[in-house]
Amino acid sequence: MEYTLFDEFITLQALLKELGLIQSGGAIKGFLIENLVLFNGEKEERRGKKIRIGDVIELPKQNLIITLREASHKERLAHAEEVAEKARVTALVKKLNKDSKRQQATSRPLQKSQKQSKNKMSTDHRPVRFPGT
């Protein structure tokens, strides 16, 4: 199997997660204990091992060989567009959530308990009482 690398490197943990071999970043420790992972033919147990273009990862138990290759110019452009679109959508969703939250806070009528406590506070001017006094 070939994996296209768009950055300078990827960690072993991120690679396995991206390929769906582990469900979360926390699962890597157990995965490395239970499975033999070979990095360029040598046993690898570090989850943060940086893997670069041309490196080969072997998982004998899963009968899987992963070779990292460099992305072509066309693939890099498509990837950059995808990343930009994802960032744009994320910013838009954050803005909409913020606006919605602000609108709810200003348009929400006071609940009964809030009205009562507000009225009580405005007419009740007793000093603060400390315990033991």
MARMITI-481975 format. One record per residue: x, y, z of N, C-alpha, C in turn. Coordinates in pm, whole numbers, padded with zeros to 5 digits, always signed. Example, Ala and Ser with C-alpha at 12.3 -4.5 7.8 and 13.67 -1.06 7.14 Angstrom:
+01319-00569+00780+01230-00450+00780+01320-00330+00780;+01285-00225+00708+01367-00106+00714+01290+00003+00787;
***
This chain:
+00084-00117+00000+00000+00000+00000+00089+00124+00000;+00050+00222-00075+00125+00348-00080+00047+00455-00005;+00120+00537+00068+00061+00649+00139+00127+00776+00087;+00046+00871+00045+00097+00997-00008+00119+01095+00106;+00241+01144+00117+00279+01236+00224+00284+01378+00169;+00209+01469+00233+00202+01608+00187+00294+01699+00267;+00340+01652+00382+00427+01732+00468+00567+01672+00469;+00653+01729+00551+00791+01679+00561+00794+01540+00623;+00709+01517+00724+00705+01388+00791+00567+01367+00853;+00542+01244+00901+00423+01209+00977+00467+01115+01087;+00407+01125+01204+00445+01035+01312+00378+00900+01292;+00436+00798+01350+00380+00662+01340+00238+00660+01392;+00215+00727+01504+00082+00733+01563-00019+00795+01467;+00015+00908+01407-00075+00978+01315-00101+00895+01190;+00002+00826+01142-00014+00742+01022-00111+00628+01049;-00093+00558+01159-00181+00446+01191-00324+00492+01215;-00339+00609+01276-00473+00662+01299-00539+00703+01168;-00463+00766+01081-00517+00811+00953-00557+00693+00863;-00483+00584+00875-00515+00465+00795-00627+00381+00858;-00671+00419+00978-00780+00348+01043-00737+00221+01115;-00608+00205+01139-00560+00087+01209-00578+00100+01360;-00583+00223+01411-00616+00249+01551-00727+00353+01553;-00808+00349+01658-00922+00440+01666-00887+00577+01721;-00791+00581+01812-00754+00709+01873-00605+00711+01901;-00556+00827+01936-00414+00840+01967-00374+00761+02090;-00468+00744+02184-00439+00668+02305-00426+00520+02281;-00478+00470+02170-00476+00327+02142-00341+00279+02088;-00251+00371+02059-00124+00333+01996-00037+00251+02090;-00038+00282+02219+00047+00208+02313+00012+00060+02314;-00116+00031+02326-00162-00108+02324-00135-00174+02191;-00152-00100+02083-00128-00154+01950+00018-00194+01934;+00109-00109+01980+00252-00138+01967+00295-00254+02056;+00227-00274+02169+00258-00388+02256+00210-00518+02193;+00092-00515+02132+00031-00636+02077+00082-00671+01937;+00131-00574+01862+00168-00596+01722+00314-00559+01698;+00375-00635+01609+00511-00605+01566+00503-00501+01455;+00577-00392+01471+00582-00287+01369+00728-00274+01327;+00752-00286+01197+00887-00275+01144+00900-00145+01066;+01002-00067+01101+01032+00057+01032+01159+00034+00952;+01148+00033+00820+01260+00003+00731+01332-00127+00773;+01252-00226+00811+01306-00358+00846+01346-00376+00990;+01343-00270+01072+01382-00280+01213+01261-00257+01302;+01257-00329+01415+01145-00317+01508+01135-00174+01562;+01014-00123+01562+00991+00015+01609+00883+00014+01717;+00913+00079+01831+00819+00083+01943+00785+00226+01984;+00837+00326+01915+00812+00465+01949+00692+00517+01869;+00592+00565+01941+00471+00613+01873+00495+00744+01800;+00594+00821+01844+00623+00950+01783+00731+00945+01677;+00768+00826+01633+00872+00811+01531+00832+00887+01404;+00921+00973+01358+00893+01051+01238+00919+00965+01115;+00821+00956+01030+00831+00877+00908+00831+00973+00790;+00927+00954+00702+00946+01046+00589+00928+00973+00456;+00932+01051+00350+00917+00996+00215+01023+00888+00190;+00979+00775+00137+01069+00665+00106+01078+00560+00215;+01030+00591+00336+01033+00493+00444+00926+00387+00422;+00950+00269+00480+00858+00157+00467+00820+00108+00606;+00690+00095+00629+00637+00043+00755+00574-00092+00724;+00614-00193+00801+00558-00327+00783+00483-00369+00908;+00365-00425+00888+00285-00482+00995+00259-00628+00959;+00348-00719+01001+00337-00859+00961+00206-00925+01006;+00157-00890+01125+00033-00952+01177-00086-00918+01088;-00088-00798+01034-00197-00754+00945-00164-00780+00799;-00046-00833+00773+00001-00858+00637-00008-00730+00553;+00051-00622+00607+00042-00491+00545+00179-00426+00535;+00210-00373+00418+00334-00298+00396+00293-00160+00345;+00338-00057+00415+00303+00081+00380+00430+00152+00334;+00428+00205+00212+00540+00280+00157+00497+00425+00144;+00578+00516+00196+00545+00657+00186+00604+00717+00060;+00521+00789-00012+00566+00850-00137+00535+00998-00135;+00607+01070-00219+00589+01214-00229+00468+01246-00316;+00395+01348-00279+00279+01391-00356+00323+01464-00482;+00248+01443-00588+00277+01515-00712+00229+01660-00698;+00268+01743-00793+00229+01884-00789+00077+01897-00793;+00013+01819-00877-00133+01822-00890-00200+01781-00759;-00147+01677-00695-00202+01630-00567-00182+01735-00457;-00068+01802-00460-00043+01907-00360-00142+02023-00375;-00171+02061-00498-00268+02169-00521-00407+02129-00473;-00448+02006-00505-00579+01958-00460-00586+01952-00307;-00479+01907-00246-00473+01899-00100-00480+02038-00037;-00409+02133-00094-00410+02271-00043-00551+02330-00052;-00622+02301-00161-00760+02349-00177-00851+02287-00071;-00833+02157-00046-00914+02089+00055-00890+02147+00194;-00765+02172+00227-00730+02228+00357-00788+02369+00371;-00778+02449+00266-00832+02585+00269-00984+02583+00285;-01050+02493+00215-01196+02482+00225-01238+02438+00365;-01165+02345+00421-01195+02299+00557-01179+02413+00657;-01074+02492+00642-01051+02606+00731-01161+02710+00714;-01205+02733+00592-01311+02829+00565-01442+02786+00631;-01476+02658+00616-01600+02606+00674-01593+02611+00827;-01479+02577+00883-01461+02581+01029-01481+02722+01081;-01422+02820+01015-01437+02960+01057-01582+03005+01044;-01650+02963+00939-01789+02999+00918-01877+02940+01028;-01856+02814+01062-01934+02749+01167-01911+02817+01302;-01786+02851+01332-01756+02920+01457-01828+03055+01464;-01825+03128+01353-01890+03259+01348-02042+03244+01367;-02102+03146+01299-02246+03125+01312-02283+03085+01455;-02203+02999+01516-02229+02959+01654-02220+03077+01750;-02119+03161+01729-02100+03278+01814-02218+03375+01799;-02259+03400+01674-02372+03489+01648-02501+03433+01707;-02521+03304+01693-02640+03239+01746-02644+03248+01898;-02530+03225+01961-02521+03233+02106-02552+03375+02154;-02496+03473+02085-02517+03613+02121-02665+03649+02104;-02726+03602+01996-02866+03633+01969-02957+03567+02074;-02926+03444+02113-03006+03376+02215-02996+03448+02349;-02879+03497+02383-02859+03565+02511-02937+03696+02517;-02948+03767+02405-03018+03896+02406-03168+03881+02389;-03213+03777+02321-03356+03764+02294-03427+03670+02389;-03355+03601+02477-03416+03504+02566-03487+03578+02679;-03618+03551+02699-03688+03616+02810-03643+03555+02943;-03651+03637+03049-03612+03587+03180-03709+03481+03228;-03657+03378+03289-03743+03276+03345-03800+03326+03476;-03904+03259+03526-03973+03301+03646-03878+03316+03765;-03792+03218+03786-03700+03224+03900-03601+03340+03885;-03560+03369+03761-03469+03481+03738-03540+03614+03765;-03668+03624+03727-03744+03746+03750-03761+03770+03899;-03794+03664+03972-03815+03678+04115-03688+03722+04185;-03575+03659+04151-03450+03695+04216-03408+03837+04178;-03438+03878+04056-03404+04014+04013-03486+04116+04091;-03617+04089+04106-03703+04179+04181-03662+04183+04327;-03629+04070+04385-03589+04061+04525-03461+04141+04549;-03369+04129+04458-03241+04198+04473-03259+04349+04466;-03348+04396+04384-03363+04540+04369-03433+04604+04488;-03519+04529+04560-03590+04586+04675-03525+04551+04807;-03441+04452+04812-03379+04404+04935-03238+04458+04945;-03216+04550+05040-03084+04612+05053-03021+04580+05189;-03035+04460+05235-02975+04422+05361-02825+04402+05342;-02746+04429+05446-02601+04407+05434-02569+04257+05431;-02455+04227+05380-02411+04089+05371-02385+04039+05511;-02434+03921+05542-02418+03862+05675-02314+03752+05668;-02213+03762+05754-02107+03663+05758-02135+03562+05868;-02097+03438+05848-02121+03337+05952-02049+03372+06081;-02116+03347+06194-02055+03371+06324-02072+03513+06374;-02146+03598+06300-02165+03735+06349-02307+03758+06390;
***
